Amino acid sequence: MQKKELTSTSLYYGKVNMPKGFEINSKPLIMGTFEQEYLNKKFPFSRDLDKVDTYIRDYAIAKHKLSLEGIETWGSFYLPLQSSKIMKHKYNFTVLYGTEIHKDSCEVTIFVNENKEHVVKLSTNDFIMFPSNKSYYVNSNESHKINFIQSMLYELK
C-alpha cells in the first residue's frame, strides 16, 4: 500500500506598499475597532479600509489569479501579554492586516493540520492570507503597548 498527500495549504503574505501620498492612515481603522468593540457598531467604512481591501484583492488577482470578494471585516486589539482564542471561519480566505503593531511583538500561529503548525510574524502594514478552514490564533502581545489587527474574510468569485 502506498500513500500520497493530496492537500497543500497556501499562505500568502507581504507588505502593503502604497505609493507616496496614498499611504494608509491607521487612525480610522483603530477608531473603527473601538467603535465596534465599545459601541456595538458594525465596523465602519473608511477610505483607509478601502485602500487595504483594494490592495489585497488586486494583489490576489495579479500575483495568484485569485478573484476575491470581501465578505466581512472587523478590528481587534491586543493588550500586553494578551492573545486571541483559536479561530476558524467558513469562507475561502482569512486576511490579517497589521494595522499598528509594535516592533517584534506579534506572531500568528496557523494550524496546517493536526500535526503541523506554522508561525508567521506580523508587523505594521503586513498582511497574511490563508484558507479560512485553517484554525489560527494571534500569539501573546510581547510589547508594552496595544497592538491592532484588521481581519477580513473573502470568498472566491
N, C-alpha and C positions, 0 to 999 in steps of 0.2 A: 504494500500500500504506500502511496506517495501523497504528500501534502504540498499544496501550493497556496500561498497567501493571495487573496483576491482583493483585499481592501488596501487603500492607501489614503492617508489624510494629508490634505494640502494646507499649509499655513502660509498666509500672505502677510507681509509686514513691510514697514518702511516709514519714512518721514513725510509728513505733509509739507511739501516745499511750495509755498505760494510766491508769485512774483512780487517784486518790490512795489509797495503801495496797495497790495491786496492781502497783506498778512492777516491772520486770524487773530481777532481780539478775544482773549479768553473771558473777559468780564461778563459779556452777555450769557455765555454758557454757564459760568459759575452762578450768576444771579438766577438763571433758569433752574439750576439744580436746587437752590434754596427755595424758590417759589414752589417748585414741585414737591419738595420734601416738607416744607413747613406750612404752605397754604393749600396743600392738597390739589394743586392745579396740574393740568396736563403740561408737559414740558413745552415752553413757548417757542414759537418760530423766531429765528433771528437770521440776519444776513450772514453772521459768522457760522451758525449751524449749517446754513445752506452751502457755504463755501466748503466745509468739511465733507458734507454729504456729496456734493458735486465732485470733489477731488476723488473720493473713494470710488464712486460709480465710474468716473472717467478712467481712473487707474485700472479698475477691474476689466473694463471692456478693451482698453488699449493694450494692456500688457498680457491679459489672460483670456480674452474673448468671453468674459462673463458679463452678461447684461443684467444689471441688478435694479430692483425696485425697492425703495425704502418702505418699511412696514411700521416700525416703531422706534422711538428713541427716548432715552432718559439719562439723567446725570446722577452720579454717585460721588460721595466724598468719603474719605477715609482719614480718620483722626490718627495721631501717632499710635503705633502698635495695633491698629485695627485692621482686620482682614474681612473679606466677604464670606458669605456662605457659599457652598458649592451650587453652581447654577448650570442650567441646560435649557435650551429654547427649542421651539418647534419649527422654526423657519429654516431656510437654507444656510444663511451665514450670519455670524455674530461679528461685529466690529467693535473693538475697544480703542478709543482715541484718548491719548494723554492730553487732557485739557490744560492742566497745570500740575506738574509732578516735580517734586524736589529731587535734586541730583542723587542718583543711585539709591532710590528709596522704594521703588515699585517693581514687582515681578508678578507675572500671571502664570499659574500652573494650568495646563490643558491636559486632560486625560485622553490619551490617544486610544487606549484600550485598557482592560483591567490590569494589565501587567506593565504598561508603559505610560509615562507622563512626560510632558515637555514644558520646561520653564523658559519664559520669554521676559526679557527686561522691557519695561515700558517707561518712556520719558516724555516730556512735554513735546507736543506735535508729532509724536509717533503714533502709528496705528498697528493693530494686529487684527487680521481677519481669518476666521476659521469656521468649519462647519458647525452649525448650531446644535447638531445632535451630540457634540462632544461636551462633556461636563468640564467646568473650569471654575477657578476661583482666583480672586485677587489676594496675593500674599500680604502679610503684615506690613503696614506702612513703617518703614525704617527711618523716617525723618522725625523731626520735632514740630513739623507743620502739617497742615491739611493737604492731602492730595485729591485732585478732581479728575474723574474719568467719565467720558461720554460713551454710552453704549448705544449701538444701533443694530437693528435687525433688518435683514434683507432677504427677499425672495428672488429667484431667477425668473426673468421674464420669458 
